[in-house]
Amino acid sequence: MAGMLELSKDFYDTLAEHAVPLDYRALSALRHSALALDIYTWLAHRLCRVTKSDGVKLSWENLREQFGQEYANTKNFKHEFRDVLRQVCVVYPDARIEQTPGGLILYPSRPPLGKDDRRLLIARRARAIAVDNRRVENVMHAESPPLLR
């Protein structure tokens, strides 16, 4: 069928099993920067999968290859990446990252949303949708104002 994508059950199960929920409030706060959104989603996916207690070290060159190929040199990329990383850490406070000579160390961290956070956000979103739906219904059923003469 045109316009449809069919996933095998195994592939779908793998996606569902490894999904990491993202906080839409964080996405909204970072929407001004594609690099910030990339770093946030990457950290959300990566940090909760770090298993070594001493962390995983990534060099600035490796990070530049992944996130900043358009930067001619690593120094410019490093400066920009660190500035954006600070913004990301504000909206993802559980992200455990250490700057080290030559790169970063990623430590095991909680995902951006814990189970309780997810339930709360889903409930809030459902209430907001219900309120929006009632507003639309009220507007659709309201009497039209008299025309100005």
N, C-alpha and C positions, 0 to 999 in steps of 0.2 A: 504494500500500500504506500502511496505517496505521502510524504510528511509524517511518517511514523518510524519509530526506531524500536525494534524488538530486542530485548536483552534476554540472554539465557538466564535460567534460574540461578545457576552457579555464579554468574557474573553479578547479577542483582544482589544475591546474598552477600557476596564479597564487598560490594559497595556499601550495603547497609551495615555490615559488621564493622567496617573501618571508617564510617562517617564520623566526623567531628562537628558538632553544632557550633555555629558562629553567632556571636552576640550582634543582633542587628543594630543595637545602639552604638557599638564600636564601629561597625561598617559605616553607619551614618556619620559618625564623628571623623572618620578617615576618608570620606568620599572625595575630598579635595585633591587627593594624591593617589595616582595609580600605584606608585612604589609603596606607599603606606598600606594600601589594600593588599598588595602582593605579600608584603612582609608579615602582616597580621595573619592572613590565611595560611601562609607557609609555617609560621610559628605555631599556630593553633593545631595544625596537622602534625608537625614534627616534634614539638616538645613533649606531648603526651606519649610519644613512642620511644623517647630516649630511655634506655634501660640501665645504662652504666651510671653508677652513683658519682663517678668522677667526670661525667659528662662526655660530650662529643665536641672536639675542636674543629672549627672550620676556618680556613685561611681567608684573608681578605681577597686574595686572587680567586679562590673558589666562589666566594660570594659575588664577586664582580662578574664572573662568568655566568652565574645563575640570574642575577638581578640587574646588572648594569653593563651589558656588553657595549652600549653606546658611549660609555666613558672611555676616553683615550688612555687615561692612566688610573692606576689603583688609588692614588692619593685623593683625587677629586671624588671618586666613587666612595671611598671610605668616609670622607667628610659628610657627603650627602646621606649615606646610609645610616651613619650614627645619629644624625639629626632626626631622620624619619623614625629610626628605631626608638628614640626617646618618646616620640609621640605615640607609637604603637604600645609601648610599655605603660603609658598612662591609661589606656583603655583595656589593657591585658595585664593587670598588676601581678597575677600569679606566674607570669613568664619569668623563669629563672635563667638569666643570661649574664655572662661575665665577659667583659672586654679584657683581652690578654694581648701581649705583644704578638703581632702577626695575625690576629683574628678575634674570633669569639668562641666561647665555650657555652654550649647549650646543655642545661641540666634538666633532669626529669621534672616536669611541671604538670599541674592540673590543666585540663582543657579550659577554654575561656568560660564555658558554661557547665556548671555541675548539674546533676539531675534535678535538684531543687530549683535552681535558677531556670532550667528549661521549662519545668512545670509552671512556674510563676509567669514567665514570659508568654507561654502559650495561652494561659488563662487571661492575661492582660490583653493579648492580641485578639482573642476571641471576643472579649467584652468590647473592645474598640470597634471591631467589625460589626457587632450587633448594634452599637450606638450609631455607627455610620449608616447601616441599613435602615434604622428607624428614621434618621434624618432624611434620607432619600425618599422614603415612603411618605413622610410628612410633607415634603416639598411637592411631591407628585400629586398628593390629594388635597393640597391647600387650594382655596379658592383663588382664582386669578384676581389681581388687583384691578380696580376700575381703570379704564383708559383715561389718560389726561386729555382734557379738551382744550 
